[in-house]
Amino acid sequence: MKFSDRLSRLRKEKKLSRDDLASKLGISYSTVSKYETGTREPDFKTLEAISDIFDVTIDYLLGKSDQPNLTEQESFEEFISDPELKRWHRELPKSSEEDLRKLRKMWEIMKDDKE
């Protein structure tokens, strides 16, 4: 399935008009229309925004995957390969005991909010 088809289907599934989607993306109705007819393709920033709006991967939008969301394993692998996380992980052992306690408390609060 092509990007244009996936975008149109996702928009209709979310019951968004082309105007609604254009507004969310900060682009014109005609640009959304061109995306859906395949006469124009979005730039990377817009593609990322579309991915966020519909909560699907960019690979899914581009037709490189038929799975709209990452599997738990793929999500974990993406998370651990984040360079910022690696830097944070190197710095963590250097933290004071008080800072580590605060971090644990924040983590518990975040976990509780998701449940």
ROTIGU-715814 format. One record per residue (C-alpha): residue in three letters; x, y, z. Coordinates in nm, 3 decimals, always signed. Layout:
REM residues N
{res ala c1 X c2 Y c3 Z}
...
***
This chain:
REM residues 115
{res met c1 +0.000 c2 +0.000 c3 +0.000}
{res lys c1 +0.132 c2 +0.346 c3 -0.094}
{res phe c1 +0.177 c2 +0.644 c3 +0.137}
{res ser c1 -0.114 c2 +0.826 c3 -0.026}
{res asp c1 -0.351 c2 +0.534 c3 +0.039}
{res arg c1 -0.237 c2 +0.488 c3 +0.399}
{res leu c1 -0.270 c2 +0.857 c3 +0.477}
{res ser c1 -0.621 c2 +0.872 c3 +0.336}
{res arg c1 -0.728 c2 +0.558 c3 +0.522}
{res leu c1 -0.579 c2 +0.672 c3 +0.853}
{res arg c1 -0.741 c2 +1.014 c3 +0.821}
{res lys c1 -1.081 c2 +0.858 c3 +0.755}
{res glu c1 -1.041 c2 +0.609 c3 +1.041}
{res lys c1 -0.978 c2 +0.900 c3 +1.279}
{res lys c1 -1.278 c2 +1.078 c3 +1.126}
{res leu c1 -1.069 c2 +1.379 c3 +1.032}
{res ser c1 -1.149 c2 +1.596 c3 +0.733}
{res arg c1 -0.869 c2 +1.711 c3 +0.508}
{res asp c1 -0.913 c2 +2.056 c3 +0.664}
{res asp c1 -0.876 c2 +1.907 c3 +1.012}
{res leu c1 -0.555 c2 +1.728 c3 +0.918}
{res ala c1 -0.420 c2 +2.034 c3 +0.739}
{res ser c1 -0.483 c2 +2.243 c3 +1.050}
{res lys c1 -0.308 c2 +1.991 c3 +1.276}
{res leu c1 -0.009 c2 +1.987 c3 +1.042}
{res gly c1 -0.001 c2 +2.361 c3 +0.978}
{res ile c1 -0.034 c2 +2.314 c3 +0.603}
{res ser c1 -0.304 c2 +2.383 c3 +0.345}
{res tyr c1 -0.602 c2 +2.168 c3 +0.248}
{res ser c1 -0.462 c2 +2.142 c3 -0.104}
{res thr c1 -0.132 c2 +2.005 c3 +0.025}
{res val c1 -0.313 c2 +1.730 c3 +0.215}
{res ser c1 -0.517 c2 +1.660 c3 -0.097}
{res lys c1 -0.199 c2 +1.629 c3 -0.302}
{res tyr c1 -0.050 c2 +1.390 c3 -0.045}
{res glu c1 -0.359 c2 +1.171 c3 -0.070}
{res thr c1 -0.366 c2 +1.171 c3 -0.449}
{res gly c1 +0.005 c2 +1.096 c3 -0.467}
{res thr c1 +0.101 c2 +1.411 c3 -0.658}
{res arg c1 +0.312 c2 +1.543 c3 -0.372}
{res glu c1 +0.510 c2 +1.393 c3 -0.084}
{res pro c1 +0.568 c2 +1.542 c3 +0.261}
{res asp c1 +0.904 c2 +1.657 c3 +0.389}
{res phe c1 +1.064 c2 +1.473 c3 +0.683}
{res lys c1 +0.925 c2 +1.711 c3 +0.946}
{res thr c1 +0.571 c2 +1.675 c3 +0.814}
{res leu c1 +0.608 c2 +1.298 c3 +0.782}
{res glu c1 +0.712 c2 +1.282 c3 +1.147}
{res ala c1 +0.412 c2 +1.497 c3 +1.246}
{res ile c1 +0.177 c2 +1.269 c3 +1.050}
{res ser c1 +0.330 c2 +0.969 c3 +1.225}
{res asp c1 +0.267 c2 +1.134 c3 +1.563}
{res ile c1 -0.092 c2 +1.234 c3 +1.482}
{res phe c1 -0.189 c2 +0.882 c3 +1.380}
{res asp c1 +0.043 c2 +0.706 c3 +1.626}
{res val c1 +0.204 c2 +0.491 c3 +1.357}
{res thr c1 +0.563 c2 +0.440 c3 +1.248}
{res ile c1 +0.711 c2 +0.624 c3 +0.953}
{res asp c1 +0.795 c2 +0.286 c3 +0.800}
{res tyr c1 +0.425 c2 +0.200 c3 +0.811}
{res leu c1 +0.332 c2 +0.530 c3 +0.644}
{res leu c1 +0.587 c2 +0.471 c3 +0.369}
{res gly c1 +0.471 c2 +0.114 c3 +0.307}
{res lys c1 +0.797 c2 -0.042 c3 +0.431}
{res ser c1 +0.607 c2 -0.223 c3 +0.706}
{res asp c1 +0.256 c2 -0.354 c3 +0.741}
{res gln c1 +0.277 c2 -0.318 c3 +1.118}
{res pro c1 +0.151 c2 +0.029 c3 +1.219}
{res asn c1 +0.326 c2 +0.028 c3 +1.556}
{res leu c1 +0.657 c2 -0.101 c3 +1.680}
{res thr c1 +0.654 c2 -0.432 c3 +1.859}
{res glu c1 +0.758 c2 -0.419 c3 +2.224}
{res gln c1 +1.102 c2 -0.554 c3 +2.126}
{res glu c1 +1.146 c2 -0.301 c3 +1.844}
{res ser c1 +1.040 c2 -0.022 c3 +2.074}
{res phe c1 +1.291 c2 -0.134 c3 +2.338}
{res glu c1 +1.571 c2 -0.159 c3 +2.081}
{res glu c1 +1.494 c2 +0.190 c3 +1.955}
{res phe c1 +1.492 c2 +0.318 c3 +2.313}
{res ile c1 +1.827 c2 +0.164 c3 +2.410}
{res ser c1 +1.998 c2 +0.282 c3 +2.092}
{res asp c1 +1.918 c2 +0.647 c3 +2.170}
{res pro c1 +2.255 c2 +0.827 c3 +2.203}
{res glu c1 +2.114 c2 +1.059 c3 +2.470}
{res leu c1 +2.016 c2 +0.758 c3 +2.680}
{res lys c1 +2.367 c2 +0.615 c3 +2.650}
{res arg c1 +2.514 c2 +0.942 c3 +2.774}
{res trp c1 +2.267 c2 +0.949 c3 +3.063}
{res his c1 +2.347 c2 +0.587 c3 +3.150}
{res arg c1 +2.721 c2 +0.670 c3 +3.169}
{res glu c1 +2.651 c2 +0.963 c3 +3.403}
{res leu c1 +2.410 c2 +0.777 c3 +3.633}
{res pro c1 +2.676 c2 +0.595 c3 +3.842}
{res lys c1 +2.839 c2 +0.930 c3 +3.917}
{res ser c1 +2.519 c2 +1.061 c3 +4.080}
{res ser c1 +2.483 c2 +1.117 c3 +4.452}
{res glu c1 +2.269 c2 +0.882 c3 +4.659}
{res glu c1 +2.020 c2 +1.165 c3 +4.713}
{res asp c1 +1.988 c2 +1.226 c3 +4.337}
{res leu c1 +1.934 c2 +0.853 c3 +4.280}
{res arg c1 +1.657 c2 +0.851 c3 +4.542}
{res lys c1 +1.490 c2 +1.145 c3 +4.368}
{res leu c1 +1.519 c2 +0.969 c3 +4.035}
{res arg c1 +1.360 c2 +0.653 c3 +4.177}
{res lys c1 +1.075 c2 +0.859 c3 +4.320}
{res met c1 +1.016 c2 +1.032 c3 +3.985}
{res trp c1 +1.018 c2 +0.694 c3 +3.810}
{res glu c1 +0.754 c2 +0.560 c3 +4.051}
{res ile c1 +0.537 c2 +0.865 c3 +3.989}
{res met c1 +0.566 c2 +0.818 c3 +3.612}
{res lys c1 +0.479 c2 +0.447 c3 +3.638}
{res asp c1 +0.177 c2 +0.523 c3 +3.858}
{res asp c1 +0.049 c2 +0.779 c3 +3.606}
{res lys c1 +0.047 c2 +0.517 c3 +3.328}
{res glu c1 -0.150 c2 +0.259 c3 +3.525}
***
